Amino acid sequence: MKPISNPFNPHQPEPLLIVISGPSGVGKDTVIREMKKRELPFHFVVTATTRPKRRGEVHGKDYFFVTSDEFADMIEKDELLEYAFVYNDHKGIPKEQVRQALASGKDVIMRIDVQGADTINEIIPDALLIFLTTQDEEEMVNRLKARKTETPGGLKLRIATARQELKRLDLFDYVVVNRENQLDETVDTIMAIIKAEHHKVNYRKVRL
């Protein structure tokens, strides 16, 4: 990390690579949608996935929905910053999309699972990692059940995985509790974290 050399001439803030992660059911997609709704000056990374499109999702906006063959081709061409097999589907972050966004000077926000956050932390140590969670496990489970997007077996797998992911909190820089009916507060907290990071003396310098 590079310190400010002249306090009377503040540096131009370096763009941040911000990872918003956490177990299923904590509201990652909802938080991202609210941030987009506020028209915040960020680049929101669109993840590629082989999972089927859910009701209301839009290709190229919520995810890039691709076939398994198309995803394999992206891996072969080294087009993904990170990728993983999650809940019987592949997900990955397009590398060039992130590189171009950072080059434009914009903060870049990724919404990825905990496994992906671990990978990003290894290859980009100066990434800002934010762990999103619920008030307690019961609330997380109730949200997963309310979605009604999983088979009983799939729901059981997500709950078991979430319990393991909660043990990886030490991987992250910050934790934000996304309380029920407090979405504005959650987004305000994330924005306060990002603002504080831009005012650090020893700031994060992301390089791909």
N, C-alpha and C positions, 0 to 999 in steps of 0.2 A: 504494500500500500504506500502511496506517495503523499507526503505531507504538503500542506500549503507553504510555499516558500516566502510569500509576502502577505502579511495579514491586512495590508492597506489596499491590496489588489486581489480580491477573492477570485479563486479559480472558476473557470466555466465548469459547472457540475458535469462530471462524467455520467453518461447514461448507465442506469442500473439494469441488471438482469434479475428480475424478481420472480421467485418461485412461490406460488401459492399451492400448498399441498395439504394432505390430511386424508383420513379414512373416508370410505364411502358413507354418504349420509350426513356429512357435516355442512354441506351447502356450498361447495366450491363453485359449481356452475351458477348458482343463484347469486353469489357474491360477484362473480365476474360479470354477469348480466347487469347488475346494479351499477358497477363501475362503468360499463359501456353506456348505460342509460344517462349517466352524469356527463358523458362526453369528455372524459378525462384525457389529457394529452399523452396517452400511452399507446404502444403497439401491443395488441393482444394476440399472442401466438395462436394459430389455429393448428390443432393437433391432427395428425393422420391416424385413422383407426380402421380396423377391419370389422368392428362390431356393427350390427344393424342400426339403422337410424331410428331413433325414438320419435314418438309423436311430437310435432312442433319443431323439431330440429331442422336446420337448414344446412345443406352441403356448402362448404366453403366459409360458413359463418360460425357454426358451432363446432364442427369438425370437418375434416376432409374424409369422407367415407370412401374407402378403397377396398378392392378385392385382396385376397391373400396373395395372389400372384403379383398384383401391383405393389403391395407392401414389400414382398420379397425382392422385387426389382429395385425399390428405393434403397433397401439394405445393400444390395449388390453394388449399386452405384455410389455408395457412401454418402447418401443425401440426408441422413438422419443424424441429428446431434446426439440423441439417445433414443432407445426403443426398448420395449419390454412386452412380455406376454402376460396379460393381466385379465383374470376372470374369463379365461378361454378366448380372449381376443388380443390382437396386437395393437399397440399404441406407440406413436413415435413423434418426435419434434423435428420438423424440416429445418435443416441446418442453414440453408441460404436465407430463409425468411428471417431468422434471428440475426444473422450477420448484417443483412441490409438494414434492418430496423435500428440496430445499434449504430451503424455508420451514419444514419440520418440524425443521430443525437437524441432519439426518443428512448425513454425508459421502456423496457420490454417485460411484459408479464406473461409467465407461463402457468398454466393450470395442469399439474401433473400429479401422479400418485407418489406415494412415499418411496417406492422402489426407484422411480425415475428421479426423484429429488436427491437420492443418495448418489446416483450416477452423475448428475449435474454437479454436485458438491465435489466429486472427485476430479472432474475434468475442468471445472471453472470454480476454483476455490473462493473467488470474490463475488460469486452470486449471492443474492440476498434471499434467504430461505425463511418463509413464514408458514407456520403450522396452524391450520384451521381445525378447530374441534368444537364439540358441543358441550353443554353444561355438565352432562354426565353420560354414561353409557346407555342408560335407559332411553334418553332422548334420541340418541343416535340410532338405536335399534328401531324406535317408533317411526323415525323419519324414513328409514329404509323400507319398513313395512308399508308405510303410507304411499310410497312411490308406485307400488304394484307393478314393477317392471321386471321382477325376477321370479323364477320358478322357486318352489320351496328349497330345493337343493342349492340353487344359486344364491338365495338369500342367506342360507346357513353359511355358505362359503364366504360371502362378503362380511358377515358378522365376525366369523372366526379370524379373517384376515385383518379386519379393523382392530380387533383386540391386540394383535401382534404389532400393528403399525403404531398404536398408541405408546408402545414401548420404545419407539425410535425418536422420541421428543428431543433427545440430546443432540441430534443431527442438525437441528434448526437454530436460527438466530432469534426468532420471536415466536410466541404462541398467541393466537387470538381466539377467544371464545365467541362463537357465532350463536348467541342466545336466540331462543324462539321469539319471533316478532320484534327483533332488535337489529334488523338488517342494516339500517342507517348507521347505527353505532358501530357495527362490525366494519363497514367500509370506512367510516371516519377514523377508526383506529388504524387500519391498514394505511390510510393516507398519511396519518401522523407519523407512522414508522418510516415511510418513504421520504417524507419531508425532512425528518431528523437525519436520515442517512445522507441526504444531500448537503447537510450542514456540518458533517463530520470533518475534523481536521485531517485525519487519516482516512481518506475516502477509498471506496472500492473501485478498482480499475479492471474492467472486464475485457478479456481478450479471447477471441476464438481462434 
